[in-house]
Amino acid sequence: MLSINNLSYYIGGRPLYENASLHIKPKDKMGLVGLNGTGKSTLLKIINGDIQPSSGEIQKAKDCTIGFLNQDLLSYQSEDSILDVALEAFKETLSLQVEIEKVLQQMETDHSEAVIQKLADLQERFEANEGYTIKAKAEEVLEGIGFQTADLSRPLRTFSGGWRMRVMLAKLLLEKPSLLMLDEPTNHLDLPSIQWVENYLKTYDGAVVVVSHDQTFLNNCTETTVEVSQHTLTSYPGNYDYYKKEKTAREEIQQNAYENQQQMIKQTERFIERFRAKASKSNQVQSRIKALERMDRVSEVVRDDVSVNFKFKFSQKSGRDVVILDGVSKSFGDLRILQNTHARIERGDKIALIGANGKGKSTLLRIINGSEPIEGKREEGYNVIKSFFAQHQLEALDVNNEILQELAQEGTSKTETELRGVLGCFLFTNDDVFKKIKVLSGGEKSRVALAKTLISEANFLLLDEPTNHLDMQSVNILIQALQQYEGTFVTVSHDRHFIKGVANKIWYIEDHQIKEYPGSYDEYVYWRSQQVPKRTSASADKKELKTTPPVKNSGAGNSQAKKILKEKEKEMAALEEEITRLEQEKKRVEDQLADPKIYENEKELTRFNQLYAALKDQESRLNGQWEQLGEQIESLQA
């Protein structure tokens, strides 16, 4: 569908690409990865025709259409409603609708055969274009990426840049180009919206090329990974996890080949040096010199994975209770965020606060910080020293300071050598530490602000979207730093890879209450997937039991009864299988609690006790559903 052949592109004499090639097939789902500055976004702009390459060519099929979502669209504004902006994806269908309206007006005075035929032709084309469903499709996509029904009639200009970007994404998805290119599409999406886009892209009929720092997103919606590195493009036939594993294997082979070649080169050079002056060996010496000149040199592996050893210092540990919220309520006018809710944060908790935008996550973080007025009681524990990171902290950086100066002003007892070590962990090395804050990119400023937060010697961190503007390498560094952090933290994030790496508890806001799952994110996802369908099924069963009259065993009714009975028996079998699985999981937790070693670790003991209680509650609900199904089956068999 599209071929890139021998592409080269230079910026001020510096090569970004040299003789790079890539082929995109009609239904490829491709992730484009690489360090910041290697040229991922530039490649998309070259493919789109926004930038001309220095040399090489891009060939595409005649019927290939390209849709490109990039960060430049943040500035797009319009007085039209967001629904109308999204509907612009159907230009041809909308123009047919206008033509139909004109013909209908004409028919008020002209009833000729020609006019009637014109209307019939236009209506036929309109129907063939599925014109009667375009509004419903646009509404579905807009609501899928996070808009409320009431938002659809609001003008685009009234939304923030991030929400405008969502509208442009919706428009692109509705246009369905044969090649869809997305540059950091998850930057402005919350978790439910990210998951919706993932599912949409999995079944997308065209080719997709995605640049993203969200590793879980790439794993879930790409099947090929292309790495931008050392001015070229290298393809891996799998998702991001496959790429990481395969790249490690390739690098090991390359490094071994490099070391073997270097050893051979040294031996050859020693031979040349030793026998250069001997006439009897002159032919052999010349032969080896020519062999070295002709040799294709294997490059040493330049690793981009960074392992950090981040040493945190606390002037004092906090008490066991860090923050307690008791009967807390919070509203903004008619918008209710929290209603008489309770929560407790204990020393050593690593909490990820997740959920859709608009649920009040950042508000809750400010409440925990004590900077948001509330109804109810907030109690802070003994010796709690807080440090709060949010995107507005980037604006608080002194733009005239050098990076090293900015960290030194944090007021810690760290020496310059120690501060340089911290900055090295955040990819600021050598003379980078003397750069002025004002010349840094958004991602670099974010790394400086994070470094300031982490060296503050606080024993309680509050982190609001800390992975925003960070590339994969920086996210992994932050994960490693927080894994070594012995204090307590609460983080708001939509990055599932990050959450999986750092959280031991999951919080979410539901029905204006703070809900807690006492385990990892993967455990929470599995538990949640079991909860939601079962609750829906239970509600449906209750409704059916109340509203469905007994079916008499005769004629069509008998056939219907058998059909319902078969469905219920199938549900019963699935439910029994789920109960068996739950019993096995409960047994696993019981075995953990029976191990004397667990009583040496208070945090693990608490976690398993809470998990056991949650499993018991779930078992009780499932048994209740089983009894209910049993009664329905008995009624149908009577």
N, C-alpha and C positions, 0 to 999 in steps of 0.2 A: 504493500500500500504506500509506504514511504521509505526512501533509502537515503542515507547520509553517506557520502563517499569522499574519503580523503579530505575531511574538513580541517581547516586551519583557521585560527582566529587569534589576533595579537592585540594587546592593549599596551600602547606606548613601547612597543618592541618586546614586551614580555609575552611569551606564548601562553594562551589559555587552552588552546587545542592545537595539536599537530598531527595531521594525517589521521584523524579519527573517523571511524566508520560505524554505522548502526543501521539495522533494518527493523522496521516496525510493521508487523503483519496485522491483517484486518481486525482480529479480536484479541490482540495482545493486552494484557493487564501488567503494566511495567512500572516499577519503582525506580526512580533516579536518585542515587545516593552519592555522598561524598562530603568532604569537609567544607566548611564555609569558605567561599572565595575560589573554589575550584571551577566554577562556571556552570552550575546546574541551571539556574534561572536564565543565564545567557544563552544556553543551548535551546531552551524553549523559545526564547525571543528570536533566535536565528531560524528555527523551524517555522515560526509564525510569520517570518518575513519582516519583523521589526528591526532586525540588525542584519547587515550583509557580512558574510564570512570573508576572511582575507583570501582564501582559496578553497577549492573543493566545490562540490555541488550537492544539492538536495533535489531528489526526484520524487514526485508524488503522482499517484494515479489521478486521472482526469476527474473522477467522481469523488475524490477525497476532499471532505470539508473539515476545517479545523476550528475547534472552540478552545479559547485560551482564558483561563482564570488566573490573573496575576494581581499583585498587591497595588498596582497603579489604579485599579478599579475602585479603590477605597474613596477616591475623590469624586466619583461620578455622582451627580445629583439630578433630580427631576421633580417637577411639581406633580407628576402623575402618581396615582396610588401604586403600592408595590405589586398589587395584583395585575394592574395594567402594564407595569414594566415587565413582569414575568411573561405576560401574554404576548409581548413583542416577539417572543420566540416563534410565534405562529403568524408571521407577516403575510404569507400568501393566503392563509385561511381568513385572516382579519380583513384583507382587501376584498375577498369574495363576499364576506358579510356586508361590507359597505356597498358593493355592487348590487347585492340582493335587495338591500333597503332602498336603493335608488330605483330599481325596477319596480318594486312594490308601490312606490310613490307614483311612478309613471303609469302603473295600471289603474290608478284611480280615475284617469281620463282616457287611457288608451287600452282597449281590450283586443287589440289585433293579435292574430295568430303568431306573428313574429315575436312580439313582446312576451307572450305566454311561453313560447318555446325557449326564449332567452332565460326566463326565470327558471324553467325546468332544468336547463343545462347548468346554470349556476348552482342551483340547489343540489344537483347530482354531484358536482365537483366538491361542494361544501361538505356533503355527507361523506364522500370518499376520503376527504381529509380529516374525518372524524371531528368536524367543526362543532358538533353539539356536545362534545365532551372536553373541549380544550380548557374551559373554565374550571371544570372539576379536576382535571389533571394539574393545572397550575395551583389550585388550592391545596391539593394533596401534597405536592412537592414543597410548597411554602410552609405548610404546617408540619411536614416531616422534618424540616430543618429548623424548627423551633418557633415559628410565628403562631400567635393566637388568631382565631377566626376574626376577632374584632380588629386586629392589626391590618388586615388585608386591604381595607379601604383608606388607610392613612397614606399621605404623600411620602414618597421616598425620602425627600429632604429632611423630614422630621426624625429620621433614624440616625444613629451614630454610624461611624465608618464601618465598624465590624458587622452591624446588622445590614448595612447597604451591600457589603460584600456577600452576605448570605443571599440577598435578592439576586445578585448577578450570578451566583452559583446556581440558583433555581432556574434562572433564564437559560443558562447553558445546558443544564440537564434536560430541560424541555426541548431545546433545539435539537438535541441528539446528533451532534456532528459525528462523522466517521472517525475522527481522532479528537479525543477530549484531553486537553493538557491542563493539569491543576498544579499551581505553585503554592504550596503550604495551605491546602484547603481547610485544615483543621484549626488554624490559628484563631479563628473567630467563632468556633462552634463549641457548644457544650457537649457533654458525654452522650446524652440520648441522640442528639443531632449527628454526632460523629458516627454512631452505630447505624443510624438510618442511612447516611451516605455510603457507609461500607456495604450495607445490604443492596443498595441501589447499584453501586458500581460492580458488584459481583455478577449481576445479571445484565449489565449494560451491553447493548448489542454491538457497539463499536470498539475501537481500541482506546486504551486509557494510558496516559503517562503521568505519573504523580511524583512531585518533589515534596517530601514531608520529613519532619524530624520525629514524627510519631511512629515508633517502631511497631506498635500493636496494629495501628491502622494499615501500615504497609503489609504486615503479615496477613491481615484479614482480607485485603482486596487486591493484592498483586500476585502474579505467578512468575514474573521474570524480574530480576534486579540488575540494573546497569550501574556500575560504579564509575564515577568521574574521578580520575586520579592520574597524576603525572602526564597531563595533557592529552589523555586518550580515554576511550570508552571500553569497558570490559563487561561482557554480559555473563550472568549466572542464571541458569534455568530453574529458578525457584524463588520463594518469597524471601523476606529479609533474614529470617532465622537461618534458612538454607545458605544464603549468601555469606553470613558470618562464619558458619561452619566450613563451607567450601573455601572461603578466602583464607582461613587459618591453615587449612591443608595445603593450599597452593603456595602460601608464603613459606611454609615449612620446607616444601620441595625447592622453592626458589632460593631460600637461605642456604640450604645444604649444597645446592649447585654452586652458589656464590662462593661458599667457603672452600669447596673442593677446587674450584677454578683458581681462587686466590692462592691456594697451596701449590697448585701446579705452576702458576705464574712465578711464584717465589723460587721454586726449584729451577725453573727455566732461567730466570734472571741470575741465580747463583752460578748455573752452568756457564752462561755467557760471560759473566764477570771472571770466572775462574780460568776459562780457556780462551779468552779473547786474544791473548798475546801469542798463543801457540799456533804456528803455521799448520801443523798436522791436524788441528781441530777447526780450522777456519771455515771449512764447508759446513760443518755441523753447527758452528756458532751462527753463521749467516742464515742457515735454514731455520734455526730457532728464533732469530730476530724477526724474520719475515712471518713466521707462524704467530708470533705475538702481535705483529702489526695487523694481520688478517683476522685475528680472533674476535668473535662477537662476545663482548663482555657482558656477563650476567650482573645485573644491578643488585646491590645490597637491599634487603627489605627495609623500607621505611615504615615503621609501625605507627598507626594513628590511634591505637587504643592506649589509654593512659591509666596507669594504676596509681592511686594516691594513698598516702598515709597521712591522714589529717589528724593532728593532735589537738584536741579541745581542752581548754583549761576552764575550770569553774573556781570562782573564789569561794563558793559555798554550794552545797546541795540543797535542793528544795525539800520541804516536808513531804509527807506521803500524799496528801491532797494538794493539788496545784491550783485548780479552780473548781468551785462548786456553783452550779446554777440551780436556784430553787424557786419554782413557780414563776419563771420568767415569761413575760409577754412582750411582744414588739409589733407595732403597726406603723405604717406610713399612710395617714389618712384612712381611707376605706380598705387599704391593702393590708391584710393580716399576715404577718410573717411567722410569729410564734405565739402560742396560746397556752399559758400556764404549764410550761414544760420544765423538765428537770434533767440535769446532766452532771457528771462528775469526771474530772480529768485527774488521773493519778500519776505520780512520778514514774517515768519510764514508758508512759503511753506514747505510741507513735500513731497518731490518728490522721486518717485521710477523710476529709469532708467532701462528699461527691454529690452529684445530682444535676438537674437541669438549671440553666440560667433563670433568674427570677424567683428562685425558691428561697433566697436569703442567705446563701453561703457566706458571702463577704460580710454581710451584716452580722451574722453569727460570730465570725472571726473578730469583728470589732467589739462585739459584746463580751467575748472571752477576754479580749485585751483590756476591757474596761473603758473604752473610748466612745461607746454608743449608749445613749440614755435608754433605760428600760423600765418596765414595771416588773416588780419582783425583786429577788435578792441575788446578787453576785458576790461570792466570797472567795478571796484570794488566799492561798495557803502561806505557810511560813517560809521565809527566805526565797521567795519566787523572784527571779530576775528575768524580765521579759526582753525579747528583741523581735520587732515586727517588720517583716518584709512584704511590701506590696509594690505594684508598678509605679505608684507615685513617688516611691523612694528614689527612683531614677532621677526625678526632677530635683530631689534634695541634694544630689551630688554637686559639689562646687566645681563648675565647669573650668575654672582657671587653675585648679589643682592638677598636679601630676598624679598618676594612679597611686604611686607609692606614698605621696603626701596624703592623699585622701584616706588611705588605710591607717596611716600613722596618727591621723587626727581622731580616730575612733577612741583613743584614750586607753588602749590596752598596754600591758607591760611588754609586749613583744618587741624584740630587737629588729633592726632593719633586715638582718639575715633571715629571721623567722618570717617577717612580712613578705620577703622575696619568695620564701618557700611556699607560703600560702598562695601568693599570686601565680607561682609556677603551677600549682595544682589547678588554677583556673586559666591556664594557657597564656599567661603573661610572663614571658621569659626575657632575659638579658635586658636590652635597652627598651623593651616594650613598657617597662614599669615607669619610664619617664615620659610617656605620652600624656598629653593634656586630656582631661575628661571631655572637653568640647569636640575633639576630633574622633571620638569613639563612635562606633555604630550602636544601634539599640541593643543588640545582643551583647556587645562588649560592656556597655554600661550596666546591663543586667548582671553580668558576671562580677563586676566591681561591687555593686550593691549587695549581691549575695555574699561575696567574700567579707564585706564589712559586717553583715549580719552574723556570719559564722565565727568571726574572731571577737565578737562582743563579750565573750565569757558569760553569756546568758545561759541559764539552765532551763529556759522555756522559750521555744521559738514558735512564732506564728508566721506562716508562709502562705501568701495569697498568690496563686498561679506562678510559682517560682520558675517553671520551665518555659514560660513565654519568652520568645526571642532567643532561646538557646538551641544550638544544634545538638545532634545526637551525642557527640563527644562530651560536650559540656553537661548534658543531662546525666550521662553516665558518671561523670566526675561528682556531680551533686548527689547522686544516689550513693556512691561510695562514701562521700563525706558524712551523709546522714546515717548511713549504716554504722559508722564509727562513733556517732554522737551518743553519749550516755545520758543526755538529759531527756526532756519531754518536748514533743512538738505536735502542732496541729497544722495540716496543710490543706489548702483548697487546690485541687488540680483536676484537669480532664485528661491528663496523660496517663494511660493505664500502665504503660511500662514503668513509669516513675512510681506510681502508686504500688504496683506489685513489688517493687524493689525496696520500699521503705516502711510500709504501713503494717502495724499489727492489730489495728482496729479500724473499722469502717463506720463513719457517721453519715447519716443522710436525714433530710427534713421531709417528713410525711405527715399530712393532716395537721400541720402547724406544730408538730412535735419533733424533738430531736430523738432519732432512733439510732441504736448502736448494734453493730454486728461484731462479736468478739473474736475476730480471726483475720486472716489474710484476705486480699482482694479476690483471689481465685476461689477461696472457700465461700466468700460472700456471693460471688456471681453464681456459683452452683446452687447455693441455698436459695437465692432469689429466683432462679429459674424454676425451682421446685415449688416455691411459694405462690407465685403469681398465677400460673395455670391452675393450680389446685384450688386457690381461692375462687377463681372464675368458675371452675367446674362445680364447686360446692354451691355457689350462688345459683348457678343454672339449675342444679339438681333440686334445690329447695323450691325454686320458682315452678319447675315442671311438676314437682310433687303436689304443689298447691293448686295449680291451674289445669293439669291434665286430668280429665275425667276417666274413670275406669273404662277399659275397652272390652266390649263384649266379644266372646269367642265365636264370631260368625262372619262369613263372607269376607268382604274387603277389610272389615274391622279385625278379623282374625289374622289376616296377612300383615296388617299394620302393627298389631300387637307383637307378632313374631319378630318383625323388623326392629322394633324398639327394644324387645327383650334381648335380641342378639347384640345390639349396640351397648346395652347396659352390662351384659356379661363380659363384653370386650373391655369396657371401662373397669369392671371389677378385677379382671385379670391383670390389667396394667397397674391398678391401685395396689393389688396384692404384691406385685413385683416391686413396686416402689416402697411398700412397707418392709419387705424383706431386705432391700438395699439399706433402708434407714436403720433397721435393726443391726445390720452388719457394721454400719458406721458408728452406731451407739456402742456396740461391743468393742470396736477399736478404741473409742474414747475411754470406755470403762477399763480396758487393759492399760491405757496410759495412766489413768488415775490409780490403778492398783500397783504401779511401779513406785517403790519407796523413793527413788531418786527425784521424782517430780516434786516432792515436798521440800526439796532443797532450793527450788526455784519458785519464789512466790508469784512472779508474773506469769510463768507458765501454768502454775497450779490454778490461778484465777482464770486464765484464758480457757483452760480445759473444763473448769467447772461451769463457766458461762456457756461454752459450746455444748456441754452435756445438757444443760437446762434448755437451751434452744432446740436441741434434738428431741428432748422429751415432749416439749410443746408441739413440735411438728408431728411427732408420732401420735399424740393425742388427737390432733386435728384429722390426720389421715384415718385413724380408727373410727372417728365420728363419721367421716365420709363413707367408710366401708360399711358401717351399720346402716346408714341412710340408703346406700345403693342396694344393700341386702333387702331392705323393706320394699323398695321399688320393684326389685326382681320377683319377690314373693307375690306382690300385688299383680304383676303381669302374668305370673304362672297360674294364678288362681282361676 
